[in-house]
């Protein structure tokens, strides 16, 4: 059966899976969601012996139904190969009383690799299927990790160009160096004065600029997105929770049908939404624990039913979560609203006009699968330090937020089900914050000396993704105001100003 996708803001905007991947964002500003979520067509016991690639096909073939088996298997084979530094693709490590799902073994040592390794293949396949002859311009805002993962995925891919905007002072030193040293004739990286929300809002404005899109079409270009607003990013994320369950079955940590709890550090909500979709499709998940840093807009939402971005923006040691506008939450709101696009659109309009919206009591009751928690900067550092001293395992700052939230929730709820914590980045990507948490004596060391010391104390080899940027030249040094983003796009594409 072929599943169609529908915009969260217009019930009449229906497209195939490949069209949704190609478009990225719906013309009305909504996000594409499957009209229905299919159930698994395989027994859970079967997951125990399946590789990551096999699991990916079993899950993604249920949702990307207009891709042929040959096309989809080809995308999976090309994406999940030797570019990952472990044959498992995602390793499940038991540390203390929890399982850490290491999603950072790809080329850019962050979980975004898991979906952005396959998105270029899904998108170029979609272009062929839909007879798209224009050059695809990938337009992306990043809080640190999406940018590099997208750049690495699309660099020199024929028929594409990619433009990444990032907050100039809102990412780690390693994150920035990874982006600004990116090679590829089709790549462009631009810093903006402002925060991630400024970058993301600017990208959305460009997507909704119809005169600009018409002008680009005249010059042979069309826009798409590599952000998690693209369903081609979200569907691959469902896979790693299904894969983690298979590994728990294989190790006899649970029996088929028994639940696992899932803990996700999240800012833009896509990662934990994927776990929610997995549960809706039949994966036995107990609680979905949403972990926030001091930008705790999601925690407050789960506590009160009010989403309010009217608050100070805090720069933290977990910058990929420094977000006050969680775009993917719209997909959950749409579902909580009974798939009512008009109701969802009204709430999203309220967010634009007033910076907040309030859901109904019935919608709040439908969020019982979720629990929220947050970690302060001090608690995040303490989690890194404590786990390292007790086990020798080193967390990055984002995973430490999730780990702290889980342990707080566990003390309050005494769950019997095992917990899988999404470990979203290598500690090497945030070495200064990680090493500072372990011991203040490291404060005076430069970034790469800290990386060397982290390798020494953890016994983990420095990832190639870090080694290769030690002496790499800066190739992208442009910094602009958020209001200049549209013009920067025009300049990169060689389109003269009007």
C-alpha positions in Angstrom: 0.0 0.0 0.0 1.3 3.5 -0.9 1.2 6.0 2.0 0.6 9.6 1.1 1.9 12.6 3.1 -0.1 15.6 4.1 0.8 19.1 5.3 0.2 19.8 8.9 -1.4 23.1 7.9 -3.5 22.1 4.9 -5.4 18.8 4.6 -5.6 19.2 0.8 -1.9 19.4 0.3 -1.1 15.7 -0.3 2.1 14.3 -1.9 3.9 11.0 -2.2 6.8 10.2 0.0 9.4 11.0 -2.6 7.7 14.4 -3.3 7.7 15.2 0.4 11.5 14.4 0.6 12.1 16.6 -2.5 10.1 19.5 -1.2 11.3 19.5 2.4 8.8 22.1 3.6 5.2 22.4 2.4 4.3 25.5 0.4 1.9 26.6 3.2 4.7 26.5 5.8 3.5 23.2 7.2 5.5 19.9 7.7 4.7 16.8 5.8 3.5 13.8 7.9 2.2 10.4 6.8 -1.6 10.3 6.6 -1.4 7.2 8.7 1.5 5.4 10.6 1.7 1.8 9.4 2.2 -1.0 11.9 5.3 -3.2 11.8 4.8 -6.1 9.4 7.4 -8.3 11.1 7.5 -10.1 14.5 9.6 -8.2 17.1 11.6 -11.4 17.7 13.0 -11.0 14.2 14.8 -7.8 15.2 17.2 -9.7 17.4 19.3 -10.9 14.5 19.0 -8.0 12.1 21.9 -5.7 11.1 21.4 -2.0 11.1 21.0 -2.0 7.3 18.3 -4.7 7.5 16.5 -2.9 10.2 16.6 0.3 8.2 15.0 -1.4 5.2 12.3 -3.1 7.4 11.3 0.2 8.9 11.8 2.7 6.0 10.1 0.5 3.4 6.8 0.8 5.4 6.9 4.6 5.2 8.7 5.5 1.9 6.3 3.4 -0.2 6.9 4.9 -3.6 10.6 4.0 -3.6 11.1 0.6 -5.1 12.9 -2.1 -3.1 16.0 -1.7 -5.4 16.0 2.1 -4.9 15.6 2.0 -1.2 18.1 -0.8 -0.6 20.6 1.1 -2.8 20.1 4.3 -0.7 20.7 2.3 2.5 23.7 0.5 1.2 25.3 3.7 0.0 24.6 5.5 3.3 25.5 3.0 6.0 28.9 1.8 4.8 32.6 2.2 5.8 32.1 5.9 6.5 31.0 4.8 10.0 33.8 3.7 12.2 32.0 0.7 13.6 30.3 -2.1 11.6 27.3 -1.9 14.0 26.7 1.7 12.7 25.1 2.5 16.1 26.6 0.9 19.2 24.6 0.2 22.4 26.8 0.5 25.4 25.7 -0.5 28.9 27.1 1.9 31.4 25.9 1.8 35.0 22.2 1.4 35.1 21.4 2.6 31.5 22.1 1.8 27.9 23.7 4.6 25.8 22.9 4.3 22.1 26.0 5.8 20.5 24.8 7.6 17.4 28.0 9.4 16.7 30.2 7.0 14.8 29.7 8.7 11.4 31.8 11.2 9.5 31.0 14.2 11.6 30.8 12.4 15.0 27.2 13.5 15.8 23.8 11.8 15.5 22.8 13.9 12.5 25.0 11.6 10.4 22.5 8.8 10.9 19.9 10.5 8.8 22.0 12.9 6.8 24.1 10.1 5.4 21.0 8.8 3.6 19.1 12.0 2.8 21.2 12.9 -0.3 20.5 9.5 -1.8 16.8 9.7 -1.0 16.7 13.2 -2.4 18.5 12.5 -5.7 16.4 9.4 -6.2 13.3 11.4 -5.5 14.4 14.0 -8.1 14.8 11.3 -10.8 11.4 9.7 -9.8 9.6 13.0 -10.1 11.5 14.2 -13.3 12.9 17.2 -11.5 15.4 18.8 -13.9 16.3 21.8 -11.7 19.4 22.0 -9.5 18.4 21.4 -5.9 19.5 24.1 -3.5 19.7 22.7 0.0 19.0 25.5 2.5 19.7 24.7 6.1 20.0 26.4 9.5 22.1 24.6 12.1 22.6 24.8 15.8 25.9 23.0 15.3 25.6 19.4 14.1 23.1 19.4 11.2 25.3 21.8 9.3 28.4 19.8 9.1 26.5 16.5 8.6 24.5 18.0 5.7 27.6 19.5 4.2 29.4 16.2 4.3 26.5 14.4 2.8 25.8 16.8 -0.1 29.4 18.0 -0.9 30.0 17.6 -4.6 26.8 15.6 -5.1 25.8 16.3 -8.7 22.7 18.4 -9.2 22.8 19.9 -5.7 24.1 23.0 -3.9 24.0 23.5 -0.2 24.0 26.6 1.9 24.3 26.4 5.7 23.6 29.2 8.1 24.9 29.0 11.7 24.9 31.3 14.8 28.4 32.7 14.7 28.9 32.7 18.5 26.5 29.8 19.3 28.4 26.6 18.4 31.5 24.9 19.8 35.0 25.5 18.4 35.1 22.1 16.8 31.6 22.4 15.3 32.6 25.7 13.7 35.9 24.5 12.5 34.2 21.4 10.9 31.9 23.6 9.0 34.2 26.5 7.9 36.8 24.0 6.5 34.3 22.1 4.4 35.4 21.3 0.9 33.2 21.0 -2.1 32.5 23.4 -5.0 28.8 23.3 -4.2 29.0 24.2 -0.5 28.5 27.5 1.2 28.7 28.2 5.0 27.7 31.5 6.5 27.7 32.7 10.1 25.0 35.1 11.3 24.9 37.6 14.1 22.2 36.0 16.2 21.1 32.7 17.6 19.8 29.5 16.0 16.2 30.6 16.1 17.2 33.7 14.0 18.8 31.4 11.5 15.9 29.0 11.4 13.3 31.7 11.1 15.4 33.3 8.2 15.5 30.0 6.4 11.7 29.6 6.8 11.1 33.1 5.4 13.2 32.3 2.3 11.2 29.0 1.8 8.0 31.0 1.9 9.2 33.7 -0.5 7.2 32.9 -3.6 8.8 35.7 -5.8 12.3 34.4 -4.9 11.3 30.8 -5.7 9.9 31.8 -9.1 13.1 33.7 -9.8 15.2 30.7 -8.8 13.1 28.5 -11.1 13.8 30.8 -14.0 17.5 30.3 -13.3 17.2 26.5 -13.0 17.1 26.1 -9.2 14.6 24.8 -6.6 14.8 24.8 -2.8 14.8 21.9 -0.5 15.9 21.4 3.1 18.2 19.1 5.0 16.8 20.2 8.4 14.7 17.7 10.4 11.6 19.5 8.9 12.3 17.2 5.9 10.5 13.9 6.3 13.6 12.3 4.7 15.4 13.2 7.9 12.7 12.0 10.3 12.0 8.6 8.8 15.6 7.3 9.1 15.7 8.4 12.8 12.9 6.0 13.6 15.3 3.2 12.7 17.7 3.6 15.5 15.2 3.0 18.3 13.9 -0.1 16.5 17.6 -1.2 16.2 18.3 -0.5 19.9 15.3 -2.7 20.8 16.7 -5.5 18.7 20.0 -5.3 20.5 18.3 -5.5 23.8 16.5 -8.6 22.6 19.7 -10.1 21.4 21.4 -9.6 24.8 18.3 -10.9 26.6 17.9 -7.7 28.5 14.2 -7.9 27.7 11.8 -10.3 26.0 9.8 -9.5 22.9 6.9 -7.3 23.8 8.4 -6.0 27.0 8.9 -2.2 27.0 12.0 -0.1 27.0 12.1 3.6 28.1 13.7 6.1 25.8 15.6 9.3 26.9 16.5 11.9 24.3 18.3 15.2 24.7 16.3 17.5 22.4 15.9 21.0 21.2 14.2 20.8 17.8 12.2 17.7 18.9 12.8 15.6 15.8 14.8 12.9 17.5 12.3 12.1 20.2 9.4 12.5 17.7 11.0 9.6 15.8 10.9 7.5 19.0 7.2 8.4 19.4 6.5 7.4 15.8 8.3 4.1 16.5 6.0 3.5 19.4 3.0 4.3 17.3 4.1 1.8 14.8 4.3 -1.0 17.4 7.7 -0.7 19.2 7.2 -1.4 22.9 8.3 1.9 24.4 7.2 2.9 27.9 8.1 6.5 28.6 9.5 9.0 26.1 11.6 11.2 28.3 12.4 14.6 26.8 15.5 16.1 28.2 16.2 19.9 28.0 19.0 22.2 29.0 18.4 25.6 30.5 16.5 26.6 27.4 13.7 24.5 28.8 10.8 25.6 26.6 9.9 21.9 25.9 10.0 21.0 29.6 7.7 23.8 30.5 5.4 22.8 27.7 5.0 19.3 29.0 4.5 20.6 32.5 1.9 23.3 31.6 0.5 22.7 28.1 1.7 26.2 27.2 4.5 26.6 24.6 6.1 30.0 25.2 9.3 31.2 23.5 9.1 34.6 25.1 12.0 34.1 27.4 15.7 34.8 27.5 17.9 32.7 25.2 20.6 31.0 27.1 24.0 30.0 25.6 24.9 26.7 27.2 27.6 24.0 26.9 25.1 21.9 24.9 24.6 24.3 22.0 22.8 22.0 19.7 19.9 22.2 22.2 20.0 26.0 22.5 16.6 26.3 20.7 13.4 28.1 21.7 11.4 27.3 18.5 11.1 23.5 18.2 10.0 23.0 14.7 9.3 19.3 14.8 6.9 19.8 17.8 4.4 20.9 15.2 4.2 17.3 13.9 3.2 16.1 17.4 0.7 19.0 17.9 -0.9 18.1 14.6 -1.4 14.5 15.9 -2.6 15.7 19.3 -5.1 17.9 17.5 -6.6 14.8 15.9 -4.8 15.5 12.6 -6.8 18.7 12.3 -4.7 20.9 10.0 -6.9 24.0 10.6 -6.5 23.7 14.4 -2.8 23.1 14.1 -2.4 26.1 11.7 -4.2 28.3 14.2 -1.8 27.3 17.0 1.3 27.9 14.8 -0.1 31.3 13.7 -0.4 32.2 17.4 3.3 31.2 17.9 4.3 33.6 15.1 2.1 36.4 16.3 2.4 36.2 20.1 5.3 33.8 20.6 3.2 31.3 22.4 0.2 28.9 22.2 -1.8 26.8 24.6 -3.1 23.4 23.9 -6.4 22.0 25.2 -6.8 19.7 28.2 -7.7 16.8 25.8 -4.5 17.4 23.9 -2.5 17.4 27.1 -4.1 14.1 28.2 -2.9 12.6 24.9 0.7 13.4 25.8 0.8 10.8 28.6 3.6 8.9 26.7 6.0 11.8 27.4 7.8 13.0 30.5 10.0 16.1 30.6 13.0 17.1 32.6 15.9 19.5 32.4 19.5 19.9 33.6 21.2 23.1 34.6 24.8 23.8 33.5 26.1 22.7 36.9 24.0 19.5 36.8 25.3 18.7 33.3 28.9 19.1 34.3 28.3 17.1 37.4 26.8 14.2 35.4 29.9 14.1 33.1 32.3 14.2 36.1 30.4 11.6 38.2 29.9 9.1 35.4 33.6 9.4 34.4 34.9 8.9 37.9 32.5 6.0 38.6 32.9 4.1 35.2 35.5 5.7 33.1 32.9 6.5 30.4 32.9 10.0 29.0 29.7 11.7 27.9 29.4 14.8 25.7 27.4 17.7 27.1 24.1 16.9 25.3 24.1 13.2 26.4 25.0 14.4 29.9 21.8 16.4 29.9 19.8 13.3 29.0 21.7 11.2 31.5 21.0 13.6 34.4 17.3 13.9 33.5 17.0 10.1 33.3 18.6 9.5 36.7 16.4 12.2 38.3 13.3 10.6 36.7 14.4 7.1 37.8 14.7 8.1 41.4 11.2 9.5 41.3 9.6 6.6 39.4 11.6 3.4 40.0 11.0 1.9 36.6 11.5 -1.8 35.9 12.1 -1.4 32.1 15.6 -0.8 30.8 16.4 2.7 29.5 18.0 3.6 26.2 19.6 7.1 26.3 20.3 8.6 22.9 24.0 9.6 22.9 24.0 12.3 20.3 27.6 13.4 19.9 31.1 12.4 20.6 32.7 14.1 23.6 35.6 15.1 21.3 33.2 17.5 19.6 32.8 19.4 22.9 36.2 18.8 24.5 36.5 22.1 26.3 33.2 21.7 28.1 33.7 18.0 28.8 37.3 18.4 30.1 36.3 21.4 32.2 33.6 19.4 33.8 36.0 16.5 34.6 38.6 18.8 36.1 39.0 22.6 36.2 42.7 22.3 35.7 42.2 21.9 32.0 40.8 25.4 31.5 44.1 26.9 30.3 44.7 24.4 27.5 43.9 25.1 23.9 41.2 23.1 22.1 43.4 20.5 20.4 45.6 20.0 23.5 42.3 19.3 25.3 41.3 16.8 22.6 44.7 15.0 23.0 44.2 14.9 26.8 40.6 13.6 26.4 41.9 10.7 24.3 44.5 9.9 27.0 42.1 9.8 29.9 39.3 8.0 28.1 41.4 5.5 26.2 39.4 6.4 23.0 41.2 7.1 19.8 40.7 10.6 18.5 38.1 10.4 15.7 39.3 11.1 12.1 36.7 13.8 11.9 38.6 15.8 14.5 42.1 14.9 13.3 41.4 16.2 9.8 40.5 19.7 10.9 43.6 20.3 13.1 45.4 22.1 10.2 42.6 22.4 7.6 42.4 25.9 6.1 39.3 28.0 6.6 37.3 28.1 3.3 34.2 29.9 4.5 34.5 33.1 6.5 31.4 35.1 5.7 29.4 36.5 8.6 26.2 38.5 8.1 23.2 39.9 9.9 20.1 37.7 9.8 18.3 40.2 7.5 20.9 39.6 4.8 20.3 35.9 4.4 18.2 36.2 1.3 20.8 38.3 -0.5 23.5 35.9 0.5 21.6 33.0 -1.1 21.2 35.1 -4.3 24.9 35.9 -4.3 26.0 32.2 -3.9 23.7 31.1 -6.7 25.0 33.9 -9.0 21.6 35.6 -9.3 21.9 39.4 -9.8 20.0 41.6 -7.4 16.7 43.1 -8.6 
